[in-house]
């Protein structure tokens, strides 16, 4: 069974999602867009001062880029990929989110 056999909905929707995620990834990787990071954008100035903003943006952008590439591969090769690839993708996304969380609280945080 192929991934396309179980996918539902219009194909254009996944491509719009990929374009939006790509734009967010590029913005964050460039060191901008800290206003898009949940928690950081609502933090006080004292809390924001505890983090390297560019490092945090680039960490989030890198994680978002991994998810974007994964969705791009799934969108491009949905006719060829087995349905089990969806489970692999979910696993990769979970590991990616865990790595983002660890990195954002270690290398992105200033030493006091």
N, CA, C and O atoms as CSV, one atom per row, in Angstrom:
chain,resi,resn,atom,element,x,y,z
A,1,UNK,N,N,0.849,-1.174,0.000
A,1,UNK,CA,C,0.000,0.000,0.000
A,1,UNK,C,C,0.898,1.242,0.000
A,1,UNK,O,O,1.876,1.316,0.743
A,2,UNK,N,N,0.557,2.181,-0.820
A,2,UNK,CA,C,1.344,3.404,-0.968
A,2,UNK,C,C,0.749,4.524,-0.113
A,2,UNK,O,O,-0.408,4.461,0.303
A,3,UNK,N,N,1.555,5.535,0.134
A,3,UNK,CA,C,1.138,6.686,0.922
A,3,UNK,C,C,-0.032,7.411,0.260
A,3,UNK,O,O,-0.902,7.944,0.949
A,4,UNK,N,N,-0.055,7.434,-1.054
A,4,UNK,CA,C,-1.138,8.111,-1.772
A,4,UNK,C,C,-2.478,7.393,-1.608
A,4,UNK,O,O,-3.531,8.007,-1.780
A,5,UNK,N,N,-2.450,6.102,-1.278
A,5,UNK,CA,C,-3.692,5.354,-1.089
A,5,UNK,C,C,-4.437,5.781,0.167
A,5,UNK,O,O,-5.662,5.683,0.225
A,6,UNK,N,N,-3.715,6.250,1.163
A,6,UNK,CA,C,-4.354,6.625,2.426
A,6,UNK,C,C,-4.457,8.135,2.614
A,6,UNK,O,O,-5.112,8.596,3.548
A,7,UNK,N,N,-3.826,8.901,1.748
A,7,UNK,CA,C,-3.908,10.356,1.888
A,7,UNK,C,C,-5.251,10.842,1.358
A,7,UNK,O,O,-5.768,10.360,0.351
A,8,UNK,N,N,-5.780,11.800,2.068
A,8,UNK,CA,C,-7.058,12.377,1.639
A,8,UNK,C,C,-6.910,13.890,1.583
A,8,UNK,O,O,-6.002,14.452,2.195
A,9,UNK,N,N,-7.773,14.528,0.874
A,9,UNK,CA,C,-7.699,15.974,0.746
A,9,UNK,C,C,-6.986,16.379,-0.524
A,9,UNK,O,O,-6.350,15.563,-1.190
A,10,UNK,N,N,-7.102,17.641,-0.841
A,10,UNK,CA,C,-6.479,18.132,-2.082
A,10,UNK,C,C,-4.956,18.215,-1.962
A,10,UNK,O,O,-4.414,18.520,-0.900
A,11,UNK,N,N,-4.286,17.938,-3.075
A,11,UNK,CA,C,-2.816,17.979,-3.105
A,11,UNK,C,C,-2.290,19.400,-2.946
A,11,UNK,O,O,-1.211,19.590,-2.385
A,12,UNK,N,N,-3.015,20.388,-3.418
A,12,UNK,CA,C,-2.536,21.762,-3.345
A,12,UNK,C,C,-2.395,22.226,-1.900
A,12,UNK,O,O,-1.597,23.118,-1.612
A,13,UNK,N,N,-3.155,21.635,-0.999
A,13,UNK,CA,C,-3.107,22.039,0.398
A,13,UNK,C,C,-1.746,21.721,1.027
A,13,UNK,O,O,-1.207,22.529,1.783
A,14,UNK,N,N,-1.198,20.558,0.717
A,14,UNK,CA,C,0.117,20.190,1.253
A,14,UNK,C,C,1.196,21.099,0.684
A,14,UNK,O,O,2.149,21.432,1.388
A,15,UNK,N,N,1.066,21.507,-0.571
A,15,UNK,CA,C,2.072,22.376,-1.175
A,15,UNK,C,C,2.015,23.777,-0.582
A,15,UNK,O,O,3.052,24.421,-0.420
A,16,UNK,N,N,0.827,24.254,-0.258
A,16,UNK,CA,C,0.715,25.556,0.420
A,16,UNK,C,C,1.360,25.476,1.803
A,16,UNK,O,O,2.067,26.394,2.217
A,17,UNK,N,N,1.114,24.375,2.513
A,17,UNK,CA,C,1.726,24.172,3.826
A,17,UNK,C,C,3.243,24.130,3.725
A,17,UNK,O,O,3.934,24.712,4.561
A,18,UNK,N,N,3.764,23.457,2.726
A,18,UNK,CA,C,5.211,23.377,2.540
A,18,UNK,C,C,5.793,24.761,2.258
A,18,UNK,O,O,6.850,25.103,2.789
A,19,UNK,N,N,5.125,25.552,1.439
A,19,UNK,CA,C,5.603,26.904,1.129
A,19,UNK,C,C,5.602,27.783,2.380
A,19,UNK,O,O,6.553,28.528,2.617
A,20,UNK,N,N,4.543,27.699,3.174
A,20,UNK,CA,C,4.459,28.492,4.411
A,20,UNK,C,C,5.556,28.070,5.391
A,20,UNK,O,O,6.235,28.919,5.969
A,21,UNK,N,N,5.728,26.756,5.575
A,21,UNK,CA,C,6.773,26.275,6.485
A,21,UNK,C,C,8.171,26.633,5.983
A,21,UNK,O,O,9.063,26.917,6.782
A,22,UNK,N,N,8.364,26.620,4.667
A,22,UNK,CA,C,9.650,27.023,4.097
A,22,UNK,C,C,9.929,28.497,4.401
A,22,UNK,O,O,11.045,28.854,4.779
A,23,UNK,N,N,8.918,29.348,4.237
A,23,UNK,CA,C,9.086,30.778,4.517
A,23,UNK,C,C,9.408,31.014,5.994
A,23,UNK,O,O,10.257,31.844,6.321
A,24,UNK,N,N,8.736,30.290,6.877
A,24,UNK,CA,C,9.018,30.413,8.310
A,24,UNK,C,C,10.428,29.932,8.617
A,24,UNK,O,O,11.142,30.559,9.399
A,25,UNK,N,N,10.833,28.823,8.007
A,25,UNK,CA,C,12.178,28.284,8.227
A,25,UNK,C,C,13.252,29.273,7.803
A,25,UNK,O,O,14.213,29.503,8.537
A,26,UNK,N,N,13.094,29.851,6.636
A,26,UNK,CA,C,14.082,30.809,6.127
A,26,UNK,C,C,14.143,32.038,7.031
A,26,UNK,O,O,15.226,32.541,7.328
A,27,UNK,N,N,12.992,32.513,7.464
A,27,UNK,CA,C,12.955,33.674,8.353
A,27,UNK,C,C,13.682,33.386,9.659
A,27,UNK,O,O,14.476,34.201,10.130
A,28,UNK,N,N,13.407,32.226,10.240
A,28,UNK,CA,C,14.054,31.878,11.505
A,28,UNK,C,C,15.537,31.585,11.319
A,28,UNK,O,O,16.350,31.976,12.157
A,29,UNK,N,N,15.902,30.905,10.239
A,29,UNK,CA,C,17.314,30.600,9.998
A,29,UNK,C,C,18.144,31.860,9.767
A,29,UNK,O,O,19.347,31.870,10.024
A,30,UNK,N,N,17.508,32.910,9.286
A,30,UNK,CA,C,18.224,34.166,9.082
A,30,UNK,C,C,18.437,34.918,10.396
A,30,UNK,O,O,19.087,35.964,10.414
A,31,UNK,N,N,17.893,34.392,11.491
A,31,UNK,CA,C,18.082,35.027,12.794
A,31,UNK,C,C,17.002,36.026,13.138
A,31,UNK,O,O,17.089,36.717,14.153
A,32,UNK,N,N,15.992,36.106,12.306
A,32,UNK,CA,C,14.876,37.017,12.549
A,32,UNK,C,C,13.635,36.203,12.902
A,32,UNK,O,O,13.673,34.972,12.890
A,33,UNK,N,N,12.566,36.868,13.207
A,33,UNK,CA,C,11.310,36.170,13.440
A,33,UNK,C,C,11.156,35.616,14.838
A,33,UNK,O,O,10.438,34.636,15.039
A,34,UNK,N,N,11.816,36.225,15.809
A,34,UNK,CA,C,11.670,35.736,17.182
A,34,UNK,C,C,10.233,35.898,17.665
A,34,UNK,O,O,9.813,35.231,18.610
A,35,UNK,N,N,9.490,36.771,17.026
A,35,UNK,CA,C,8.083,36.967,17.393
A,35,UNK,C,C,7.239,35.742,17.053
A,35,UNK,O,O,6.100,35.635,17.508
A,36,UNK,N,N,7.782,34.813,16.259
A,36,UNK,CA,C,7.041,33.598,15.906
A,36,UNK,C,C,7.276,32.461,16.895
A,36,UNK,O,O,6.609,31.430,16.812
A,37,UNK,N,N,8.199,32.628,17.814
A,37,UNK,CA,C,8.527,31.556,18.756
A,37,UNK,C,C,7.604,31.672,19.968
A,37,UNK,O,O,7.648,32.650,20.715
A,38,UNK,N,N,6.778,30.662,20.141
A,38,UNK,CA,C,5.825,30.659,21.257
A,38,UNK,C,C,6.580,30.666,22.581
A,38,UNK,O,O,7.546,29.924,22.760
A,39,UNK,N,N,6.143,31.487,23.481
A,39,UNK,CA,C,6.789,31.591,24.780
A,39,UNK,C,C,7.826,32.681,24.806
A,39,UNK,O,O,7.872,33.470,25.749
A,40,UNK,N,N,8.659,32.741,23.791
A,40,UNK,CA,C,9.688,33.777,23.732
A,40,UNK,C,C,9.058,35.126,23.417
A,40,UNK,O,O,9.462,36.152,23.963
A,41,UNK,N,N,8.076,35.119,22.542
A,41,UNK,CA,C,7.466,36.389,22.147
A,41,UNK,C,C,6.621,37.000,23.266
A,41,UNK,O,O,6.347,38.200,23.245
A,42,UNK,N,N,6.208,36.194,24.237
A,42,UNK,CA,C,5.407,36.723,25.348
A,42,UNK,C,C,6.220,36.884,26.622
A,42,UNK,O,O,5.690,37.310,27.649
A,43,UNK,N,N,7.506,36.547,26.563
A,43,UNK,CA,C,8.368,36.646,27.746
A,43,UNK,C,C,8.666,38.110,28.061
A,43,UNK,O,O,8.608,38.985,27.197
A,44,UNK,N,N,8.982,38.336,29.320
A,44,UNK,CA,C,9.367,39.682,29.732
A,44,UNK,C,C,10.775,39.977,29.212
A,44,UNK,O,O,11.483,39.080,28.756
A,45,UNK,N,N,11.163,41.242,29.288
A,45,UNK,CA,C,12.505,41.621,28.823
A,45,UNK,C,C,13.583,40.924,29.641
A,45,UNK,O,O,14.643,40.582,29.117
A,46,UNK,N,N,13.312,40.714,30.923
A,46,UNK,CA,C,14.282,40.023,31.783
A,46,UNK,C,C,14.446,38.563,31.352
A,46,UNK,O,O,15.561,38.042,31.341
A,47,UNK,N,N,13.352,37.912,31.001
A,47,UNK,CA,C,13.409,36.522,30.539
A,47,UNK,C,C,14.075,36.427,29.172
A,47,UNK,O,O,14.867,35.516,28.931
A,48,UNK,N,N,13.765,37.356,28.278
A,48,UNK,CA,C,14.383,37.361,26.945
A,48,UNK,C,C,15.889,37.590,27.031
A,48,UNK,O,O,16.646,37.092,26.198
A,49,UNK,N,N,16.319,38.340,28.033
A,49,UNK,CA,C,17.746,38.628,28.193
A,49,UNK,C,C,18.535,37.375,28.558
A,49,UNK,O,O,19.761,37.374,28.451
A,50,UNK,N,N,17.869,36.324,28.983
A,50,UNK,CA,C,18.543,35.077,29.362
A,50,UNK,C,C,18.883,34.202,28.154
A,50,UNK,O,O,19.558,33.184,28.305
A,51,UNK,N,N,18.426,34.582,26.957
A,51,UNK,CA,C,18.619,33.766,25.762
A,51,UNK,C,C,19.368,34.538,24.684
A,51,UNK,O,O,19.254,35.760,24.583
A,52,UNK,N,N,20.138,33.805,23.876
A,52,UNK,CA,C,20.719,34.366,22.665
A,52,UNK,C,C,19.633,34.306,21.596
A,52,UNK,O,O,19.265,33.225,21.136
A,53,UNK,N,N,19.128,35.455,21.210
A,53,UNK,CA,C,17.974,35.499,20.310
A,53,UNK,C,C,18.268,34.878,18.951
A,53,UNK,O,O,17.472,34.085,18.449
A,54,UNK,N,N,19.403,35.229,18.351
A,54,UNK,CA,C,19.730,34.680,17.028
A,54,UNK,C,C,19.926,33.172,17.085
A,54,UNK,O,O,19.477,32.454,16.192
A,55,UNK,N,N,20.590,32.688,18.124
A,55,UNK,CA,C,20.801,31.254,18.277
A,55,UNK,C,C,19.471,30.527,18.430
A,55,UNK,O,O,19.261,29.462,17.850
A,56,UNK,N,N,18.585,31.111,19.211
A,56,UNK,CA,C,17.266,30.516,19.418
A,56,UNK,C,C,16.485,30.474,18.107
A,56,UNK,O,O,15.860,29.464,17.783
A,57,UNK,N,N,16.522,31.564,17.363
A,57,UNK,CA,C,15.831,31.610,16.064
A,57,UNK,C,C,16.405,30.570,15.109
A,57,UNK,O,O,15.656,29.874,14.424
A,58,UNK,N,N,17.715,30.463,15.064
A,58,UNK,CA,C,18.338,29.504,14.146
A,58,UNK,C,C,18.074,28.065,14.565
A,58,UNK,O,O,17.929,27.191,13.709
A,59,UNK,N,N,18.011,27.807,15.855
A,59,UNK,CA,C,17.674,26.466,16.330
A,59,UNK,C,C,16.253,26.095,15.919
A,59,UNK,O,O,16.008,24.998,15.416
A,60,UNK,N,N,15.336,27.004,16.133
A,60,UNK,CA,C,13.936,26.757,15.754
A,60,UNK,C,C,13.806,26.636,14.232
A,60,UNK,O,O,13.056,25.795,13.736
A,61,UNK,N,N,14.530,27.468,13.504
A,61,UNK,CA,C,14.501,27.410,12.045
A,61,UNK,C,C,15.053,26.107,11.506
A,61,UNK,O,O,14.522,25.559,10.541
A,62,UNK,N,N,16.113,25.607,12.116
A,62,UNK,CA,C,16.681,24.325,11.699
A,62,UNK,C,C,15.708,23.179,11.926
A,62,UNK,O,O,15.552,22.300,11.078
A,63,UNK,N,N,15.064,23.202,13.073
A,63,UNK,CA,C,14.053,22.178,13.355
A,63,UNK,C,C,12.875,22.265,12.409
A,63,UNK,O,O,12.354,21.245,11.958
A,64,UNK,N,N,12.461,23.470,12.112
A,64,UNK,CA,C,11.355,23.672,11.176
A,64,UNK,C,C,11.759,23.238,9.770
A,64,UNK,O,O,10.932,22.715,9.022
A,65,UNK,N,N,13.013,23.449,9.406
A,65,UNK,CA,C,13.503,23.037,8.087
A,65,UNK,C,C,13.475,21.516,7.944
A,65,UNK,O,O,13.151,21.002,6.874
A,66,UNK,N,N,13.808,20.801,9.005
A,66,UNK,CA,C,13.745,19.336,8.973
A,66,UNK,C,C,12.317,18.871,8.687
A,66,UNK,O,O,12.095,17.983,7.864
A,67,UNK,N,N,11.365,19.478,9.370
A,67,UNK,CA,C,9.959,19.116,9.163
A,67,UNK,C,C,9.514,19.489,7.750
A,67,UNK,O,O,8.777,18.737,7.113
A,68,UNK,N,N,9.957,20.643,7.260
A,68,UNK,CA,C,9.606,21.084,5.913
A,68,UNK,C,C,10.141,20.126,4.855
A,68,UNK,O,O,9.422,19.755,3.927
A,69,UNK,N,N,11.401,19.728,4.994
A,69,UNK,CA,C,11.996,18.790,4.034
A,69,UNK,C,C,11.267,17.454,4.080
A,69,UNK,O,O,11.024,16.839,3.041
A,70,UNK,N,N,10.923,17.012,5.262
A,70,UNK,CA,C,10.200,15.750,5.417
A,70,UNK,C,C,8.836,15.806,4.713
A,70,UNK,O,O,8.454,14.865,4.017
A,71,UNK,N,N,8.118,16.897,4.896
A,71,UNK,CA,C,6.826,17.048,4.210
A,71,UNK,C,C,7.004,17.167,2.695
A,71,UNK,O,O,6.188,16.659,1.926
A,72,UNK,N,N,8.073,17.839,2.277
A,72,UNK,CA,C,8.353,17.965,0.847
A,72,UNK,C,C,8.585,16.590,0.227
A,72,UNK,O,O,8.053,16.287,-0.841
A,73,UNK,N,N,9.379,15.764,0.896
A,73,UNK,CA,C,9.651,14.407,0.401
A,73,UNK,C,C,8.353,13.605,0.340
A,73,UNK,O,O,8.103,12.891,-0.631
A,74,UNK,N,N,7.537,13.727,1.371
A,74,UNK,CA,C,6.263,13.001,1.377
A,74,UNK,C,C,5.332,13.492,0.265
A,74,UNK,O,O,4.614,12.700,-0.345
A,75,UNK,N,N,5.349,14.800,0.008
A,75,UNK,CA,C,4.511,15.337,-1.056
A,75,UNK,C,C,4.991,14.959,-2.443
A,75,UNK,O,O,4.189,14.675,-3.332
A,76,UNK,N,N,6.315,14.957,-2.626
A,76,UNK,CA,C,6.885,14.639,-3.934
A,76,UNK,C,C,6.742,13.163,-4.291
A,76,UNK,O,O,6.459,12.813,-5.437
A,77,UNK,N,N,6.939,12.316,-3.308
A,77,UNK,CA,C,7.017,10.880,-3.574
A,77,UNK,C,C,5.875,10.089,-2.958
A,77,UNK,O,O,6.044,8.919,-2.615
A,78,UNK,N,N,4.718,10.714,-2.814
A,78,UNK,CA,C,3.613,9.999,-2.182
A,78,UNK,C,C,3.132,8.807,-3.008
A,78,UNK,O,O,2.549,7.872,-2.459
A,79,UNK,N,N,3.364,8.829,-4.295
A,79,UNK,CA,C,2.985,7.699,-5.152
A,79,UNK,C,C,3.940,6.513,-4.999
A,79,UNK,O,O,3.582,5.380,-5.318
A,80,UNK,N,N,5.160,6.777,-4.509
A,80,UNK,CA,C,6.175,5.733,-4.420
A,80,UNK,C,C,6.441,5.264,-2.991
A,80,UNK,O,O,6.858,4.126,-2.776
A,81,UNK,N,N,6.200,6.136,-2.021
A,81,UNK,CA,C,6.519,5.793,-0.634
A,81,UNK,C,C,5.488,4.837,-0.039
A,81,UNK,O,O,4.293,4.965,-0.306
A,82,UNK,N,N,5.946,3.885,0.762
A,82,UNK,CA,C,4.993,3.002,1.434
A,82,UNK,C,C,4.287,3.755,2.559
A,82,UNK,O,O,4.790,4.763,3.056
A,83,UNK,N,N,3.141,3.265,2.947
A,83,UNK,CA,C,2.345,3.926,3.970
A,83,UNK,C,C,3.081,3.958,5.316
A,83,UNK,O,O,2.823,4.836,6.140
A,84,UNK,N,N,3.980,3.022,5.537
A,84,UNK,CA,C,4.740,2.974,6.778
A,84,UNK,C,C,5.664,4.181,6.939
A,84,UNK,O,O,6.107,4.488,8.046
A,85,UNK,N,N,5.952,4.859,5.832
A,85,UNK,CA,C,6.802,6.050,5.903
A,85,UNK,C,C,6.161,7.131,6.761
A,85,UNK,O,O,6.865,7.954,7.346
A,86,UNK,N,N,4.837,7.138,6.845
A,86,UNK,CA,C,4.151,8.112,7.693
A,86,UNK,C,C,4.541,7.902,9.151
A,86,UNK,O,O,4.707,8.870,9.893
A,87,UNK,N,N,4.687,6.646,9.568
A,87,UNK,CA,C,5.104,6.361,10.942
A,87,UNK,C,C,6.555,6.783,11.171
A,87,UNK,O,O,6.902,7.298,12.233
A,88,UNK,N,N,7.382,6.560,10.178
A,88,UNK,CA,C,8.777,7.004,10.262
A,88,UNK,C,C,8.817,8.525,10.366
A,88,UNK,O,O,9.582,9.073,11.160
A,89,UNK,N,N,8.005,9.203,9.577
A,89,UNK,CA,C,7.961,10.668,9.593
A,89,UNK,C,C,7.517,11.186,10.955
A,89,UNK,O,O,8.082,12.156,11.461
A,90,UNK,N,N,6.527,10.559,11.545
A,90,UNK,CA,C,6.066,10.969,12.877
A,90,UNK,C,C,7.188,10.786,13.892
A,90,UNK,O,O,7.392,11.638,14.757
A,91,UNK,N,N,7.914,9.680,13.788
A,91,UNK,CA,C,9.047,9.451,14.683
A,91,UNK,C,C,10.133,10.499,14.523
A,91,UNK,O,O,10.681,10.990,15.510
A,92,UNK,N,N,10.444,10.840,13.283
A,92,UNK,CA,C,11.463,11.860,13.015
A,92,UNK,C,C,11.023,13.206,13.570
A,92,UNK,O,O,11.831,13.930,14.151
A,93,UNK,N,N,9.760,13.544,13.399
A,93,UNK,CA,C,9.248,14.817,13.908
A,93,UNK,C,C,9.316,14.847,15.429
A,93,UNK,O,O,9.677,15.873,16.006
A,94,UNK,N,N,8.979,13.749,16.086
A,94,UNK,CA,C,9.058,13.691,17.555
A,94,UNK,C,C,10.491,13.872,18.040
A,94,UNK,O,O,10.733,14.611,18.994
A,95,UNK,N,N,11.438,13.206,17.393
A,95,UNK,CA,C,12.853,13.356,17.763
A,95,UNK,C,C,13.303,14.791,17.499
A,95,UNK,O,O,14.032,15.369,18.305
A,96,UNK,N,N,12.877,15.363,16.388
A,96,UNK,CA,C,13.226,16.737,16.026
A,96,UNK,C,C,12.733,17.717,17.086
A,96,UNK,O,O,13.471,18.609,17.502
A,97,UNK,N,N,11.501,17.552,17.518
A,97,UNK,CA,C,10.934,18.441,18.540
A,97,UNK,C,C,11.702,18.286,19.849
A,97,UNK,O,O,11.968,19.277,20.529
A,98,UNK,N,N,12.062,17.055,20.210
A,98,UNK,CA,C,12.841,16.823,21.429
A,98,UNK,C,C,14.201,17.507,21.337
A,98,UNK,O,O,14.638,18.149,22.292
A,99,UNK,N,N,14.866,17.377,20.203
A,99,UNK,CA,C,16.179,18.007,20.014
A,99,UNK,C,C,16.055,19.526,20.083
A,99,UNK,O,O,16.906,20.186,20.680
A,100,UNK,N,N,15.019,20.084,19.486
A,100,UNK,CA,C,14.802,21.534,19.548
A,100,UNK,C,C,14.633,21.979,20.993
A,100,UNK,O,O,15.198,22.991,21.408
A,101,UNK,N,N,13.855,21.223,21.757
A,101,UNK,CA,C,13.624,21.583,23.159
A,101,UNK,C,C,14.923,21.535,23.961
A,101,UNK,O,O,15.189,22.428,24.765
A,102,UNK,N,N,15.725,20.506,23.748
A,102,UNK,CA,C,16.991,20.381,24.480
A,102,UNK,C,C,17.943,21.507,24.085
A,102,UNK,O,O,18.543,22.148,24.948
A,103,UNK,N,N,18.082,21.747,22.783
A,103,UNK,CA,C,19.005,22.788,22.326
A,103,UNK,C,C,18.571,24.180,22.772
A,103,UNK,O,O,19.409,25.013,23.118
A,104,UNK,N,N,17.269,24.431,22.765
A,104,UNK,CA,C,16.808,25.769,23.144
A,104,UNK,C,C,17.026,26.041,24.627
A,104,UNK,O,O,17.120,27.200,25.033
A,105,UNK,N,N,17.107,24.992,25.440
A,105,UNK,CA,C,17.344,25.219,26.867
A,105,UNK,C,C,18.814,25.012,27.253
A,105,UNK,O,O,19.171,25.171,28.420
A,106,UNK,N,N,19.661,24.662,26.290
A,106,UNK,CA,C,21.089,24.515,26.612
A,106,UNK,C,C,21.927,25.538,25.850
A,106,UNK,O,O,22.393,26.511,26.441
A,107,UNK,N,N,22.124,25.335,24.554
A,107,UNK,CA,C,23.048,26.221,23.820
A,107,UNK,C,C,22.455,27.610,23.543
A,107,UNK,O,O,23.196,28.549,23.252
A,108,UNK,N,N,21.149,27.744,23.630
A,108,UNK,CA,C,20.524,29.032,23.350
A,108,UNK,C,C,20.413,29.892,24.605
A,108,UNK,O,O,20.104,31.081,24.520
A,109,UNK,N,N,20.661,29.299,25.755
A,109,UNK,CA,C,20.534,30.010,27.014
A,109,UNK,C,C,21.893,30.572,27.423
A,109,UNK,O,O,22.917,29.894,27.340
A,110,UNK,N,N,21.876,31.805,27.859
A,110,UNK,CA,C,23.110,32.452,28.332
A,110,UNK,C,C,23.474,31.882,29.697
A,110,UNK,O,O,22.604,31.591,30.517
A,111,UNK,N,N,24.752,31.731,29.920
A,111,UNK,CA,C,25.252,31.283,31.232
A,111,UNK,C,C,25.216,32.454,32.201
A,111,UNK,O,O,25.630,33.562,31.859
A,112,UNK,N,N,24.728,32.211,33.396
A,112,UNK,CA,C,24.701,33.318,34.357
A,112,UNK,C,C,25.695,33.142,35.466
A,112,UNK,O,O,25.790,33.993,36.351
